């Protein structure tokens, strides 16, 4: 993360800094989750919204991210289904933008299972009101 991004983050009260290593998280997709009874009967798959939410929760777990809120889903590309019992592997890279821009903090995430990549997600975050 460059000096301008670190300055913008500091001004907004953020303690999130980009690192060479992505933020990683693994989530077990519980086959007993009630979502599978209606999505879809006879062919249960995890809804894409749940994948996006898991990425968001991964970012929210980063120290200092409590002062951020998701303001835009910039991209969501779903390439294969996620089934009950799968393990989701999330790798998210955080990056920022220069002070005064409307860019905020970005999360670019790749979500995969043992079958390969299932989704590519890009979220944009901004400081919560009162934190700027």
The 8 nearest C-alpha neighbors of each residue, nearest first, counted from 0:
[[1, 17, 4, 16, 94, 5, 2, 95],
 [2, 0, 4, 3, 5, 95, 6, 96],
 [1, 3, 5, 4, 6, 0, 7, 97],
 [4, 2, 6, 97, 1, 5, 7, 98],
 [5, 3, 7, 97, 96, 1, 6, 95],
 [4, 6, 2, 8, 7, 3, 9, 1],
 [7, 5, 9, 3, 4, 8, 2, 10],
 [8, 6, 98, 4, 10, 9, 5, 3],
 [7, 9, 13, 5, 11, 6, 10, 4],
 [8, 10, 12, 6, 11, 7, 13, 5],
 [11, 9, 7, 12, 8, 6, 131, 13],
 [10, 12, 131, 8, 9, 13, 130, 126],
 [11, 13, 9, 10, 8, 130, 14, 66],
 [14, 12, 8, 9, 15, 11, 63, 66],
 [13, 15, 63, 16, 12, 62, 8, 9],
 [16, 14, 63, 13, 64, 62, 17, 61],
 [17, 15, 18, 14, 0, 5, 93, 94],
 [16, 18, 0, 93, 94, 15, 19, 92],
 [19, 17, 20, 16, 21, 0, 93, 92],
 [18, 20, 21, 17, 92, 0, 22, 93],
 [21, 19, 18, 22, 92, 17, 23, 91],
 [22, 20, 92, 91, 90, 23, 19, 18],
 [21, 23, 91, 90, 92, 20, 24, 57],
 [24, 22, 90, 89, 21, 91, 25, 88],
 [23, 25, 89, 88, 57, 26, 90, 22],
 [26, 24, 88, 87, 89, 86, 27, 23],
 [27, 25, 87, 86, 28, 24, 88, 89],
 [26, 28, 86, 29, 85, 87, 84, 25],
 [29, 27, 84, 85, 83, 86, 26, 30],
 [28, 30, 31, 32, 84, 27, 83, 85],
 [29, 31, 83, 84, 32, 28, 35, 82],
 [32, 30, 29, 33, 35, 83, 34, 28],
 [33, 31, 34, 29, 30, 35, 28, 36],
 [34, 32, 35, 36, 31, 37, 30, 38],
 [35, 33, 32, 36, 37, 38, 45, 46],
 [34, 36, 38, 43, 33, 37, 32, 39],
 [37, 35, 34, 33, 40, 38, 39, 43],
 [36, 38, 39, 35, 40, 34, 33, 43],
 [39, 37, 35, 43, 36, 40, 34, 44],
 [38, 40, 43, 37, 42, 41, 35, 44],
 [41, 39, 42, 37, 36, 38, 43, 35],
 [40, 42, 39, 43, 36, 38, 37, 35],
 [43, 41, 39, 40, 44, 38, 35, 82],
 [42, 44, 39, 35, 38, 40, 41, 82],
 [45, 43, 82, 81, 80, 38, 46, 42],
 [44, 46, 81, 82, 47, 49, 43, 35],
 [47, 45, 48, 49, 44, 50, 38, 81],
 [48, 46, 50, 49, 51, 45, 77, 118],
 [47, 49, 51, 50, 46, 52, 45, 53],
 [48, 50, 52, 47, 51, 46, 53, 45],
 [51, 49, 47, 53, 52, 48, 54, 46],
 [50, 52, 48, 54, 49, 53, 55, 47],
 [51, 53, 55, 49, 54, 50, 56, 48],
 [54, 52, 56, 50, 55, 51, 49, 57],
 [55, 53, 57, 51, 52, 56, 50, 58],
 [54, 56, 52, 58, 57, 53, 59, 51],
 [57, 55, 59, 53, 58, 54, 52, 60],
 [56, 58, 54, 55, 60, 59, 53, 24],
 [59, 57, 55, 60, 56, 61, 54, 64],
 [58, 60, 56, 64, 57, 61, 55, 65],
 [59, 61, 57, 58, 56, 62, 64, 65],
 [62, 60, 58, 59, 64, 63, 57, 15],
 [63, 61, 64, 60, 15, 14, 65, 59],
 [64, 62, 14, 15, 65, 13, 61, 66],
 [63, 65, 66, 67, 59, 61, 62, 15],
 [66, 64, 67, 63, 59, 62, 68, 60],
 [65, 67, 64, 127, 126, 13, 63, 130],
 [68, 66, 126, 64, 127, 65, 125, 124],
 [69, 67, 124, 125, 127, 70, 126, 66],
 [68, 70, 124, 123, 71, 125, 67, 122],
 [71, 69, 124, 123, 68, 125, 72, 122],
 [72, 70, 123, 73, 122, 69, 124, 121],
 [71, 73, 122, 74, 121, 123, 70, 75],
 [74, 72, 121, 122, 71, 123, 75, 120],
 [75, 73, 121, 120, 72, 76, 122, 119],
 [74, 76, 120, 119, 77, 121, 118, 73],
 [75, 77, 119, 118, 78, 74, 120, 117],
 [76, 78, 118, 117, 79, 75, 119, 47],
 [79, 77, 117, 118, 76, 116, 80, 119],
 [78, 80, 117, 77, 81, 118, 116, 115],
 [81, 79, 44, 82, 117, 78, 45, 77],
 [80, 82, 45, 44, 85, 79, 83, 117],
 [81, 83, 44, 85, 45, 84, 80, 43],
 [84, 82, 30, 28, 85, 29, 44, 81],
 [83, 85, 28, 30, 29, 82, 27, 86],
 [86, 84, 28, 83, 82, 27, 87, 112],
 [85, 87, 27, 26, 112, 28, 88, 25],
 [88, 86, 26, 112, 25, 111, 89, 27],
 [87, 89, 25, 111, 110, 24, 112, 86],
 [90, 88, 110, 24, 23, 109, 25, 87],
 [89, 91, 23, 109, 108, 22, 21, 110],
 [90, 92, 108, 22, 21, 107, 106, 89],
 [91, 93, 21, 107, 106, 22, 108, 94],
 [94, 92, 106, 17, 105, 91, 107, 104],
 [95, 93, 105, 17, 104, 106, 0, 92],
 [96, 94, 104, 4, 103, 105, 93, 97],
 [95, 97, 4, 102, 103, 104, 98, 100],
 [96, 98, 3, 4, 100, 7, 99, 95],
 [99, 97, 7, 100, 3, 96, 4, 6],
 [98, 100, 97, 101, 7, 102, 96, 103],
 [101, 99, 102, 98, 97, 96, 103, 7],
 [100, 102, 103, 99, 96, 125, 98, 97],
 [101, 103, 100, 96, 104, 95, 123, 105],
 [104, 102, 125, 124, 101, 95, 96, 105],
 [103, 105, 95, 124, 94, 123, 125, 102],
 [106, 104, 123, 94, 93, 122, 95, 124],
 [105, 107, 93, 122, 121, 92, 91, 108],
 [106, 108, 121, 92, 91, 120, 105, 93],
 [109, 107, 91, 120, 90, 119, 121, 106],
 [108, 110, 119, 90, 89, 118, 120, 91],
 [111, 109, 89, 118, 88, 117, 116, 119],
 [110, 112, 116, 117, 88, 115, 87, 109],
 [111, 113, 87, 114, 115, 86, 88, 116],
 [112, 114, 115, 111, 86, 85, 87, 116],
 [115, 113, 112, 116, 111, 117, 79, 85],
 [116, 114, 111, 112, 113, 117, 79, 110],
 [115, 117, 111, 110, 118, 112, 109, 78],
 [116, 118, 79, 111, 78, 110, 77, 115],
 [119, 117, 77, 110, 76, 78, 116, 109],
 [118, 120, 109, 76, 108, 75, 110, 77],
 [119, 121, 75, 108, 74, 107, 118, 109],
 [120, 122, 107, 74, 73, 106, 108, 72],
 [123, 121, 72, 106, 73, 105, 71, 120],
 [122, 124, 105, 71, 104, 70, 69, 106],
 [125, 123, 69, 104, 68, 70, 103, 67],
 [124, 126, 103, 67, 68, 104, 127, 70],
 [127, 125, 67, 66, 130, 11, 131, 68],
 [126, 128, 67, 130, 66, 68, 129, 125],
 [129, 127, 130, 126, 131, 125, 66, 67],
 [128, 130, 131, 127, 126, 11, 66, 12],
 [129, 131, 128, 127, 11, 126, 12, 66],
 [130, 11, 129, 126, 128, 10, 12, 127]]
